[in-house]
Amino acid sequence: MANPVFISGAALTRFGKREASLESMMIEAAEAALSQADLEAVDAVYLGVMDPGEFTGDSNLAAVLTDQLGLPGTPASRVETASSTGAAVLESAFYAVASGYVQNALVVAGEKMTHLPTSETTRILARVIDRVERSYGATMPALAAMIARRYAHESDLDEDTLTRALGAVAIKNHAGGAMNPYAQFQKAIDLDQYLASRLVADPLRIYDCAPISDGAAAMVLSSRPGLLNLVGVGHATDTLAVGRRGAFTSFNSTKQAAVKAYQMAGLGPGEVDLAEVHDAFTIFEIIGSEDLGFFPPGQGWRAALEGETGRDGALPINASGGLKARGHPVGASGLAQVVELAWQMSGRVDPPRQLNKVDVGLAQSIGGLANNNLVTIVTRTDRKRTWQVAEELDYQPALVPSRPLLLPQSLKPGRGALLTWTELYNPPPGFEAPLSLGYVKLADGSVILAHGRMEPPLKVGATVSVDVEGEHFVFKDRDTAGELIKQIGNLARQVVGWWSVVEDVSSGAVRGRKAAKLKAARKKAREQAEDTSQTKPDEGQ
C-alpha cells in the first residue's frame, strides 16, 4: 500500500512579463516553498520546464537549480509534457514519496516566454500539434476555435449564446485575476469589453485566449503528516491529431485521468469544493467541467452562463483567475493550479479572495491539444467525509474511439460534411490571412483537416466538395463539375421530352399514350437521380 503524501510548502512568483531570468524565478519560488516546509533537507528535486532550449537557450537546468539552492549531491531530474508539465512533475514527485523511496521532495516548475516576439513564441508552442495538421497552418487558437464551433453545434447553441457563454468564462476569470496579487491581469472586464475585443480565430476573441507569460511555482511534498493530503493523481494521453479523435467536444484524456484520480482518492465529482480547470482557451474550461463530471455533457456552457462556476456559485472554478488571467507560463501552470488549491485550503489567501470551507480541491491540466492530461486531487486531513451515491463515486464517462488517418494521396475527389471551421486571422508565416480551415467528414467515416475555399459564414453540417491541391486537402462550397453534369442531363431530358410531344402530335393518340408513359418514367428516374445527388454523408461524429 502506498504511503500518504502531504503538501508541506507551496509558493508562486508573480506571473506576467518579468525582467527576471527563468533561473532566478525558479529559485525565488523554491526558496519560498522550502521556507514554509521548514525542513532540514530534501531527498530529491523535480524540475518542470516545457522548452528552455527554445525559449531561453538554457540546458541542464536541474543541476543548475540544485547548485544555486545549495543542494549538491541531491538527485534532480526534469519532466516535460507540454503545457501540463507542471502537473506531470508533481506527479513524478508524488509517486517517489508514495513509494517510500523519497521522504521529502522539492518540485519546481517555470517558463520564461515574453522576451520573444509573439510570432516566435507561437511557432514554438505549435510544435506540440500533429505534424500533418501543423502543415496546414493550424495553431492552438485555430484548433480550439474549431472545437468551440463544434461544441456549439452539438449543444444546439446559436452564435449569440456561444459568445455569451465564452464571455461569461472570460469575465469570471478576469474578476478572479483582479483579486489575485500574483496574476498577470489584475483588472476586471465586462461584456462590452469582451465583445469589442478582436477575433483571433473565429469564434474565439483575444479575451478567450490565455496570455504569453513568465513565472514559476514550487511545492514541497513530504511523508511527514500535515494539513493537506495529496490523495489522487490521474494521467492519460490521447491521439496527437485532433482529426483522428472520435469526438471534438470532449477529451478522452481528461476523462481517463479523472477516473484514475477519483478512484485513487476514493471520492466523486460531487465532493469537490474548488476546481482549477485548464482554460488556455475559454471553451476548454467549459468542456473540462463536463469531462470531470461536474456537469452533464453539453451543459457546461449553461453552468458558466448562470454563474454556477463563479466565486459564489455551487462549484467555484478558477477563482485564481485561471490561466486566462493569472497567466500561462506553460511549464509552471499545472503546478500553479495545485498551489492555488493548497493556499485556499490552508487559509493562506488574504480576504476577500479567500473562499469559505474548501476541504477538497481538484486541478486539471492539459498538455498540448488535450493529448497529455492530468488530474490532481488534494484534501484537508481534518475534513468530515460526506459520502456520495455509488453512481457518483463510480465515475465512468463514455470514451470515443479514434479514427484512422487519411493522407491526401489516398483521397478521391468527392463530397463530405463540414464538421466545423474557423478563420485564423494571424496565421503562421507562409499562409495568407485570414486562413480558412475546417474538418470534413467523408462518406467512409474518415475525417480530414482541409483548407477552405469558401466565403464565410459557413454552415456546420453543410455538404462540401473535397479535393486535393498540392499536398493538402481543400473543401469548396459545391461540386461544380457534378453540378454542370447534372444541368446538362436535365437539359437533355427536356429536349427528349419536347421531341416526344412533337411525335405525339404527328403520330396520333397511340403514340401519345406511349409518350405519356415514357414521360412518367423519365420523371420518376429524374426524381430518383435528384434524390441520389442530394444524399449527404452522415454529419455526426
N, C-alpha and C positions, 0 to 999 in steps of 0.2 A: 504493500500500500504506500502511495506517495506521501511524503512529508508535507505538512501545511506550509504555505508560503505567505509571508507578511510583507507589507509595504512599510519600510522604516523611514523613508525620506522621499520627497517629491519636489521638484523645482523646475522653473522655467526662466528663460531670459525674456525680455520684451521681444515680440515679433514685429517685423516690418523692414524698412530699409535701414540697414545698420552699417556704420563705418567699421565696426569691429570685424576681425577675421573669424573664420569658421573655428579655428583652434581656440581662440580666446572666448568665444561664445560657449563652446562646449565645456571649457574649464570653469567658466562662471556658473553654469548650471550644475556641473558635477560637484563643485565645492559647496554650493548651497544645499544640495541633497545630502551630501556626506555630513554636513554640519547638523542637519535635522536628525539624521540617523544616530549620531553620537556613537560611532563605532571606532574601535582602535585600528581595525584593518578590514580590508575586503579580500576575498579569496580569488576573485576573477572580475574582469572588466569586459563588458559587451558594448560594442560601438555600432550605431546605425547611421549610415550616410548613404544616400542614393548614388550620387555620381560626383565625388570630389575631383576625380581626374578631369572631367569635362568642365565642371563649374569653376573650380579654383586651381586646378593643376596640382592638387595635393595627393599624396600617396602614403601608405603605411601609417595611417592616422591612429590606429590602435596603439602602436608603440609610441607615437608622438604624445598621445594623451597620458599614458602611464608615466612617461618620462616627466611631463610637465606637472603631473599631480604628485610626484614623489613616490611612485609605486613601482620602482624597478623590481623585476623578478615576478611580478603578478601576471598571470596569463591573460592575454587580451586578444579579442578577435572581432572582426567586422561582419555584419549581416546586411544584406540588401535584397529587398523585394519590391522595388519601385516605390510608389508613394505610400505603401503600407510598411515601409522599412522600420519605422519607429515601433509599431506593434509587433513586428516579427522579431526584433532584437530583444524586446521584453519577453516574448515567448521563449526564446533561447535561454535567457537567464532564469525564467520561471522553472523550466524543466531541470536545469542544473541544480537549483536549490531544492526542488521537489525530490530529486533523486538522492539527496543527502551528500552528494559529492562536493557541493559548494554550500557553505554556511551563509555567506554574505556576498552579494553580487552588486556591482555598480553598473547601471545601464545608462548610457548617454547616446543621444541622437541629435543630429543637426543638419543644416544645409545653409549654404550661402549662395544666393542666386541674383540679387538685384543689381549687382555691378555690371552684368552683361546686358547687351541690347535685348529687348523683348523678343525679337525675331530669333536670336541665337538661343535664348532660353527655351522658346517654343520648339525649336529644332531638336534640342537635347531631350526634352520631355517626350516628343513624338516618337522617339526611338523605342518606347515601350509598346507601340502599336504594331500589329502584324505587318510584316514587310510588304505583302501584296496590297493590303488596304492602305498602307502608308504611301505606296507608289501612286495612288490616285489623288494624293494631296490631302488625305484625311488627317485631321488633327484631333486632339482630345475634345475641344469645343464642338467640332463638326460631328463627331460620333455621339457626344452627349445630346446635341440638338436633335439628331435623328431619333435617339431613344425617347426624348421628350415628346416629339411629334407622334411617335407610335403609341406612347402611353396615352396621349390624349385621344387617339382613335379608338384604342381598346377600352378606354374608360368612358367613351361617348361624351367627351368634353368638347365644346366649341372653343374657338380660338380665344375668346374673351375669358372664359372660365379657366383655361390653362394658364393664361397670362396672369390672372389674379391669384391663382394658386402658387405659381412660381414666385410671384411678387410677395406673397404672404411669407414665404420662407426667407426670402432676402431681407424683408423688413424686420422680421422677428430676429434674425441673426445679427443684423446691424444694431438692433436695440441691445442685444447681449454684448456686442463689442463695445458699445458706448459706455457700458458699466465696467468693462474689464481693463484695468491699467496695463495689462500685458498685450492687449490687442493691437493689431496694425491699424485697424479702422475703429476709432473711438467716437464715431458720430452716427446718430440715428438717421434713417432716411424714411420718406413717406411714399405713398403710392404714386404721386405725381412725379417725384424724382425718379422712381423706378421706371415709370413709363417713358420718361424723357431720355433715359439712357440709351446709348446706341446699341444696335443689334451687332452681335459678334458672329453668331451663326443662327439664323432664323430657326426656331423662335427664341433662342437664348440671347439675353442682353448682357451688357458688361456687369450689371449687378447680380447676374445669375452665376458668375464665374469667380472662383477664389483667386486672390492676387498672387503675384510672384513675391516671395518673402525670404527674409533671413531670420534665423533663430535657432535655439537649441533647447532641449529638455533633458532632464535626468531623473533617475529614480534608483533607490536602493531597495533590493529585495533581500529578505533575511529569514532564517529559520527561527529567529528569536520572536516569541509571541508579541503581538502588538494589536492596535485597534483595528487595522484594516487587513483583511484576508483576501488574497488573490485566489479565487476559488474555481474559476473556469476559463479555459483558453481553447478556442477552436480555430482551425486554419484549413483552408481549402483553396483549390485552384480551378480554373476553367479554361476553355479553348482561347487561344490568343485572338483569332479572327472573330470579330463580332458577328459577321455574316454566317458563320458556322454554327452559332448557337441556336438552340430551338426556340428561344424567346428573347425579345429585345427589352421587355418591360419588367423583368425580374432577373436577379443574378444568382445562379446556382451556387456560386462560391460563397456568397453570404449565407444562403440557406443552410448549406452543409456545415459551414463554420459555426453558425448559430446552434445547430443541433448538437454539435460536439461540446460547445461551451455550456449550453443549458444542461446537458446530461452530466458533464463533469461537476457542475455546480449543484446539481440536484434541485433546480428551480425552473420556473417557466417565465414566459414574457410578462405575465401579469404581475409578477413580483418586483419588476424593475421600477425604481423611483426616479431615475435620471439617466438619460442616454446621451452619449456623444456619437453622432452618426455622420459618417463621411459625406461632406457636402461641397466637394470641389466644384460641383455644379448643383444648383438647387434641386433639379429633378432627382439627383442621387439621394438626397435626404428623403424625399417622398417615397421612392422605391425602397430604400433601406428600411424605412419604418414599416413597410409591408413585409419585406423578406425576413425581418427579425421577429415577426409575429405580433407586433403591436397593433396593427390594423389589418383588416381583411384585404386581399388583393383588389386593387382598383379603388381603394378608399383612402389611401394616404393623402391624396390631394384634398379631400374633404376635411380630414383632421387638421391639416395645415391651415386651410381657409377659415375654419371655425374656431381656431385658437386652441385646440386641444394639445398642441405641442409647445405652447408658449410657457413662460415662467409660471403663470398661474393656472395652466391647463392640467388635464388629467395626467399627462406624461411630458414634463419638460424635455425638449430635445435641443441640444447645442445652446444651453444657457450661457456658455462661454463666448458665444459669437460664432462658434464653429470655424471651419477652415475659411469660410466666406468672409468673416470679419476679424477673427483673431489672427488669421494669416495662414499661409500654407508653405512653410519651408519643408519641402517634400519628405526629406529624411526624418524630420522631427515630428511631423503632425500626428502620427499614430501614437507616439508616446505622450505627446502633449494632451491628447484626449484623456488618457488614463490619469495624468497629473491633475487635470481638472476634476475628475471624479474623486481622487484622493483628497484634494483640497476641500471640495464641497462636503464630503462625507466626514471629514475630521474637523469641520468648522473653522478652517483656516482662511476663509474668504470674508473680506470686510463687508458689512452691511452697506447698502441694501442688496448687494449682489448675492449674498448668502441665501440659499434655499432652505426651507424648513424640512427637517427629518428626511435625510437621504440615507437609507440603510442598504440599498442595493443599487449599484451603478453598472452600466454596460457601455462599452465602447466598440464601435465597428469601424474598421479601417480598410480602405480599398487600395489595392495595388494595381497599377496600370488601368486598363479599362475593365475593372472588376474581374481580373483573372488571377489575383493572388490576395485573397481577403482574409481578415482575421476578426474574431470577436473575443473580447476580454470582459470578464465579469469580476467585480470587486464587491465584497460585503463588509459591513461592520461586524466584528466578532460579538458584540453585545446586542445584536438585533433579536427581536422576538419573531420567530418564524410564523408566517401566515401561509398555511398550506393551500395550494390551488387545486382545482379539479384535475382529474387524471388526464383529460384530453389536453389541457394546457401544459402540464408537465411533460407529456409525451409529444413534444412539438415535432411534427414530421411533415414539413412542407413538400409539395409536389415538385419534382425535378423534371426538367425538359431535356431530352437527349439532343446531342449536337447533330449537325448536318454534314454531308461530305463537301469537300472543297471543289469548286468548278473553276477551271482555268480558261482564259479567252480562246486558246487554240482548240478547245473541245466544244465550243458553242456553235450551233447552227442558228442563223438569224430567225427570229420568231417573235412571240409575244409573251408578256408576263404581267403580273400585277404589282403596282408600285406600293411597297410596304411602308416606306417613309422616305423623307427627303429633307434637304437643307440647302441653304445658300450660305457659303462661308465668305465673309467679307474681307478677311485678311489671310488669304491662303499662303502656303509656303512659296519660296522662290521657285520660279518655273511655271507657275499657274496664274492665270488671269483672274482678277476679281470682278464680280463675285463668282466663286467656284460652286457650281451646282453638282450635288452628289445625291445619290439615292440607292436604297436597297430594293431589288426587284426579285419577286418570287416567280420562277419559271414553271411551266406546266408539269415538269417532272418532280417538282417539290424543292429543287435546289434554289439557293438564294445567292445573288451576286451583288457586289457593290459596283456602281456604274456612274459615269459622268452623265449629267443631264443635258439634253439639247432641247429643252422646253422653256417657255416663258412662265414664271411663277405668277400667281399662286398655283400650285399643283394640288391634285386631289389624291389623298391616300386611298388606295383601292382601285384607282383608275387603271385601265388596260393600256399598256405602252408597248411599243415595238422595241426590240433589243437587238443590237448588232455589235460588231467589233470595229474599233478604229485603232489601228496600230496594235499596241499591246494591252489595250483597255476596253472594257465593256462600255457601251453607251446606251442610253434609253431616249426615245423620241415620243412625241405625243400621239402618233398613229403610224401604222404600217402603210406608208404612202404607196409602195408598189402593190400591195394587196388591194388597197382602195381603188387603184387605177384598173386593175384586172376586174374587180367587181363592177366598176362603172361600164367597162367595155362589154362585159357579159350582159348587163342589164340592157344596154343599147341593142345588142344583138337579139335579145329576146323580144324587144319591142319591134324590131324590123321583121322578125319572123311572124309576130302577131299581126302586123299590118298586112303582110303578104297573104296570110290566111284569110283575112277579111276580103281581100280582092278576089281570092279563089272562091269564097262563098258566094259573092255576088255573081260571078260568071258561071259557076257550076251548079247552082241550084240548092235546094233545101237539103239534099242528102249530104253533099259535101259540106254544107253549113253545119249540119249536126256533127259530122266528124271533126270539123274545125272547132266547134264548141267544146267537144270532149278534149281535143288536143290542147286547147287554150286552158281548160281547167287543170289538166295535168301539168302544163308548164307553170301555172300559177302555184300549184302545190309544191313543185320542185323548187321554184324561186323562193317560196317561203321557207322551205327546209334549208336551202343554201344560205339564206339570210340568217336563220337561227344558228346555223353552224358557225358562220363568220362572226357572230356576236357572242359566242360562248367564251367566257373568261376563265382563266385558271383560278383555282382556289386561292383567295387572297389571304386567308388566315395563316397562322404560324403553326 
